[in-house]
């Protein structure tokens, strides 16, 4: 028996060694219910499902389960060994099963969809809020030792220890005046905003670990802040003339019926939108300004692409005097060494959205521009996973004391 097999055997019949594999590596030699060993650079101890059936799982609620981010939460939690969904709300789909709304989830044994006014929160330990923007803060309020849900004019009290990950923009901007400026209405829960933690996991890991309420980042900010924050913190790129050309799959616009999202409107072309006024701009500038410890203003233009999911941000920036592109590469290499989900590709390799589809990975790289003193940075994510529901699950893992990669080791779906 090899040393790795002996180690696996010592863990018992329902435990195997698993590892964080490089993309493209095949996982082989695994047999559920028996013991096999998988060797690689890193090992994580995981119990198979049969060993967990008797354990009590964390009870999770999904508010807004009929949207794309809600359905992604359901898909990801399906393979989470320690979480189970006990509550799902969808006002317009109340009374239906999740399988009737999303047929790809018909195999899951899940509670029926209910209106939020009929939700029983006594059977939940944590909640994912996948509601439209400006909805979560309207129903969440902070009052003494409870969180209160305002439903039809009545408050439902929730225990303060309930963990909440909000996937909308409602708690991302720390400055409530800035929120009013960009969203056109006053913030409905300014006291609760003070408690919210911004959940860009790799940058604010320790803050997320201790948080009760996490504001999950937007998709564009995630793809932009992950490469830029370490470079700005290291004083390697200039703060002026940062230009970002970002492209997203149409699922980023949500599931609601909108004329601009019809097939004939978005197919066979590129659709620029939100020029100079996209609501992710203040969120991006907030993160960059905090990294720089001074105000940063960017030029940002988003585009919808004729694809269901995926996101690429191409970032143009100036190198500070004496700095080379190799310096940037080394800084990103250091910043994300050992990270599960942020991967700096080998020099010269171009990140592509097709290589991260369906996964929680962010692939990135840096390239020397033909214009002296400038750099091109390319970052790709799946807008529904790392850009939304995957990062939300990563955050809740941290908040509840589990390894943050739990339930998220899906390899990208290709082709």
N, C-alpha and C positions, 0 to 999 in steps of 0.2 A: 504493500500500500504506500502511495506517495505521501509526502509530508502534508500536502494540501488536502488530500483525501482523508488522512488521519485526523486533521484538524476539523474537517467537516463532520466526521463520524463522532467526534467528541461532543459536538453540539446537539446531537440527538437526531431521531429519525425524521422530524418534521422541520428541520432547519438546514439551510444551505448557505454557502458563501456566495455573495453577489458582488459585482464590482462596477465602478463607473468606467464604461468601455469607451474607447474612441469611436467616433461615428464610422460605420462601415465594418466594425469588428463583429463577427457573428458570435452569439451566445450559444454555446453548444454543451452537451453533456449534462443537461439539467433534466431531472425527472422528479415531478411532484410526487411526494409521498415516499421517496427514497432519498438516499444521500449521494450527491455527486459534488465535485468541487469545480469551481471556475477560478482560474488564476488570472491576475492582472496586477496593475500598479497599485490599486487601492481596493480594500475590501470593506464591505458593509454587511453587518449581520441582519438578515431578514428572516422572519418566520413565514412559512407558507400558510395559505388560508386555512387549512385543516387544523393548524395549531392555534388559530385565533378565534374559532367559532364560539368557544366558551368564554372568551374575554369580553368585557363590556367595552363597547366602542363609544367614541365621542359622538354625541348626537348633533347633527348639523341641519340647519334650516337654509333654504334657498328662496329668497324673496325675488320674484321676477323670473321664475324658472322657464317661462315660455319664450324668452329672448335668446339670442345667440350665446351671450356670455353665461346665462343661466344653464343652458343645455350643455355647454362645455364643462361647467362645474359638475353637473350630473355625470357626464362621461368620465371625467378624471377621478371623481370620488368612487366610481364603480370599482376601481382597482386599488383603492386605498385600504390598507389592512386595519387601520385604526379608526376610521370615520364611517358613519352611516347616516344617510339622509332620513330624517324623521318628519320633515315639514317642507312643503313646496307651495308657494303662492303664485297665482297668476289670475288677476281679477277678470280679464276677458275670457279666460279658459277655465274658470272655476267649474268644478264638477267633472272635468275630464281627466283622463290618465295622461301621464307624460308620453306614453307610447302612441297615443292618438294625436298628440301635438308634434312629436318628433319620432317618427316610426323607427329610426335607427336605434332608439333607446327602448324598444318594446321588450327586450329580454330582461330588463331590470325590474326587480320586485321593489316598487317604490310607493309611497303614499300618494293619494290622489291630489290634484291641484285644488287649492281653496282660495277664496278671496282673502285679502290680508285682514279684512275686518272679522273674518271667522277663524283666523289662525290661533292655535293654542301653543304659546311659546313656553309652556311649562315643561315640555318634553324636548327642549333644545339646550345645548351647551354653547353653541356658536352659530353665527348667522353670516351668510354671504348676501349682501344687498346688491342685486343685479337690476336695479330699478332705473328708470329714465332720470336724466340729470334734473336736479331741483326737486326730486321726489323724496329722496332719502332724508334730507335735512328737514323737509316739511313734516315728516312723521316721526323723526327722532328728536328728542329733547332731553336735556340734562336736568335732573331734579333730585337733589340730595343724594341718596344712595341707590337710586334706581334709574334705569333708562325707561323712557315712556314712549310708547307708540301712539300717536294721535290717529285714531280711526273713526271717521264719521262723527267727529266732535267728542269722542270719548277716549280717555287714556287707558292703555293696557300697560301695566307695570311689568318690567322685566328685571331680573336680578342684576346687580351691578357687575357681577363676575362674568356675565355673558360676553363672549368675544365677538367682535363685529369687524368684518372686512367689507368696506364699501367700494364697489367697482365703478361708481359714478364719479363725477367731478366735484361732488358737493363738499368734500372736505380736503381737497388737494391744495387749495390756495390758502396760505396762512393768514394773509391780509384780507379781511372780509370786505374792505372798501374796494380792493382790486377785484374781488369776486363780483361785487355789484357793477363795477365798470364793464367787465367782460361778459357777464351773464344777464345784465339788464334788470336785475331785481335784487333786493336786499337779501343777505344771508339769513336764513330762518333759525339757525341754531348757533349763534356766535360763541356762546359759552362752551358748547361741545366742540367747536372748532379748535379751541385752545388745547384740548386734550388729544386731538387727532394726531397720529404719527404718519408721515409720508412713507409709503411702503415700497420704495425702490430697494429691494431686499439686499442686494450685494453692497449697496452704499450705506444703508441705514439699518444694518442687521441687528445691532444691539438695541436700538430704539424699538424696532419691531418686536423683538423678543419680549420686551416689558410692556407692550401696549395693550390696551383694551379695545381701542378703536383705531383701525388702520385705513387710511385713504389709499386705495390701490392706484398706482400711477396709470396715466393714459398710455395708449399704445405708441403714439409718436414720441412722447417724452421718454418712454423706456428705451426706445431704439436710439435716441439721441444722447441722453444723459449717460448711459452706460459707457460709451467710448469717450465722451468729452470731459466728464467730471474728473477722472484721474489725470488727464492731460492738463486741465486748468489748475487743479490743485498743485501739480508739480511745476507750474509756471513755464510750460513748454510752448503753448500757443497763445497768440494774441487775443484780446477780448473784443477787438473791433473787427468788423468785416467778416463775421461768421455767417456763412450762407448755407442754408439747409434745403435741399431738394428731396422731398419725401413722397413715397408712393405706397398706397395701401390697397389691399383687396376690398371688394365692395361690402363684405360682411362688417367692416369697420363702421359702416353707416347705420348698422342696426337692421332689425327684421321688419320694422314698420313699413307699410306701403307708402312709397314716395315716388313721385313722378321722375325725379332726377336719378332714381336708382333702378328704373325699369331696364330690362334687357336691351331694348333698342336705344336707350339713352347712354348706356355705358359700354356696350360691346363694341369691338373693333375700333377702339380709340382710347385716348387718355383724357380724363376730365379733371381739370384744375378747379379748385374751389377754395373758399375761405382765404382768398389772397389778402394779406396784411391784417386779417382779423380773425384767424382761426383761434378757437378758444383754448387750444393747447399752448399757444404762445406764452401766456403768463406763467404757466406751469413749467415750461422749458426754461424760461428766463429766471424763474425763482430758483431752480436747481443749479443753474450755471452761476448765478450771482452769489449764491451761498458758497459754492466751491471757490469762487474768485475773491470773495469777501468785498465785492464792489459790484455796482450795477452793470449788468451785461444786457445788451440789446442785440437781437438777432434778426436776420432776414430769413423768413420761413415760408415756403410754399408747398402745400400738400396736393396730391393728385390721387384720384381713384383710378385703379387699373382694372381691366376686364378679367379679373380672376377672383375666386371666392375668398381666399385668405392669403396672408403673407404681407410683409412690409419691408421696404428698403429705405433707409435714410442715407443719402450721399451728402457728406458734410465737407465744406470747403473752408479752410482756416489758414491764417498766417503763422508761420513759425517765428518764434522770438529770436533775436540776434544770437548767433552761435549755436542754435539748436538744429539738429538734423532729423530726418524722418526715422533714422535708426534709433535716435533717442526716444522718440514717441513709441516705437515698437517695443523697446525695452521697458518703458514705463508701463504700458498696457500688459506686457508679459508679467511684470512684477505684481501689478494691481490684481490681476485675475489668476494668478498661480494657484492651482488647487481648487478653483471654483468649478462647481458641477455644470453650471448652465451658461456661463459666459466663456466663449472659446475664441482666442486669437488664432487665426489661421496661419499657416506657414507663409513666409515672405513670398509675395507675388501671387498668392492664391486669392481669387476673387470670391467673396461671399455671394451666394445666390439664395433667393427665397425658396426655391424648390428643394433645397437641402435641409430646411428646418421645418417644413410643413408638418403640422400636427404635434410639434414638440415644444418643450419649454426652453429651448436653446436660443442664445443670441450668438451669431457668428459675426466676427468683425475683422477688419484689417486696415492698414494705412498704406498710402501710396504717395510717392513724390510727384508733385505736379510739374508740368512742363514750365510753368511760370516760376522762376526762382523764388525761394522763400515761402512757398505755399505747399499745403498738404491736402490730399483727398482722403477722407475717411469713409469707409462703407460699413454699414451695420444692418443686419437682417434679422428679423424675428417673425414668428407667427403672431399676427395681431390679436388672435383670439386666445392664444395660450400664454406665451411670455408677455404679450401685450395686454392681457386681461386675466382670464380665469386660471391659467397655470401659475402666474405670479401670485394671484390671490390665494391659491392653495399652498404655495410655497410660504407665504406669509402666515397663514393660519397654522401650518406645521410648526413654525418658529414660536408663535404665540402660545401654543399648547404643549411645547416641550418635545416635539418629535423632530427627527432629522428632516431638514427642509426639502430633501429630495424624495421623501416618501410619497408614493403614488404618482410620481412625475418622471419616472425613468422610461417613458415612451421614447423609442427611437423615431427619428423623422420618417415620414411616410414618403417613399420614393420608389418608382416614378409616380 
